[in-house]
Amino acid sequence: MFISKAHLLEVFFTKLVFNLKSEASKTHLSYVWWLLEPALMVAVLYFVFAVFLDTGVPNFVVFLVCGKIPFLWFSKGIVHSSNSIMEGRGLITQVSIPKPFFPMVVVFQDAFKQTVVFIFMFAFIIFYGMDVSWVWLNVIFVILTQFLLICAIALLVAAITPYFPDFNLLISTAMMALMLGSGVFYSYKDMLLPEHQQLFLMNPVANLINNYRMILMDNMPPDWTSLGSICLGSIALIVVMMRYFKKTDTTYARLIAQ
């Protein structure tokens, strides 16, 4: 059974709303958990690196928030997307549906939750006493760039997992390694030699975190060159993955049926 584009869009938003409500119903705290979970993670890292280890980074709690909150969005988007096609086997066996549908539902689901988290993050930073200026509006472009990057990587990992079901288990380990290499709780300018800093910023997640901090902490415009490079790279990967899924659509249907 084939599904029209209009019906596909309707199913997309229906599934998106259903997933959000279903996820919220799994905990007693419901929607509050969307905010409490990142807040607890930031609190733990703050006590470890500011209280016990005393990193000496000025305004460390804001520094940490600007790193951990965006990283959590990236990490969750990739981890949740990795098994999305396998989890959609019920729908796949009933209708002919484009396979990117499944990771994109997950990406938009996490993006909706992240919108709420970002609103409270900005409110916290303002309440903390950081100077607010028109430069802050540039953070919209950083958020959109990160969204594109998440879409691209989500499509990639979702494409791999049906062939290698254990691949999604490796992603959690990869996210931990990525967090350690993205400057979430340390300043790369203080930790790395000048000749290594540009290499560090070639990590797109580290680069995005640096841009968040430039805008929200230093009131400086972002590095437009790096944002443009990440956008172009993400769009290129999205195009490649969409073409790949189109060519291998029936292959995934067979893999799911096994």
Secondary structure as UniProt FT lines:
FT   HELIX           5..25
FT   TURN            28..29
FT   HELIX           30..32
FT   HELIX           33..46
FT   HELIX           47..52
FT   TURN            58..59
FT   HELIX           60..82
FT   HELIX           84..87
FT   HELIX           89..92
FT   TURN            93..94
FT   TURN            99..100
FT   HELIX           101..128
FT   HELIX           134..138
FT   HELIX           139..160
FT   TURN            161..163
FT   TURN            165..166
FT   HELIX           167..180
FT   TURN            181..183
FT   HELIX           188..191
FT   HELIX           194..200
FT   TURN            201..202
FT   HELIX           204..216
FT   TURN            217..218
FT   HELIX           224..247
FT   HELIX           249..257
//
